[in-house]
Amino acid sequence: MKFHVPEMSCGHCTATITKSVTAADPSAEVKTDLETHTVEITTQASHAEMVKAIKAAGYDAAPV
């Protein structure tokens, strides 16, 4: 699943998001792209759970 995270702009942002997503699902694989402000997550968790994890990190997320 892929999400647009418009406020993601630096390495700290990506680390915070990755930490929050892997806290929600330790087996999740997270790929971030600062140029396109996208986060791609490979997980068995639902879209809603991943949006909640990204929001818990302090960022808005919209499915792409």
Secondary structure, DSSP 8 states (H G I E B T S, - for coil): -EEE-TT--SHHHHHHHHHHHHHH-TT-EEEEETTTTEEEEE-SS-HHHHHHHHHHTT---EE-
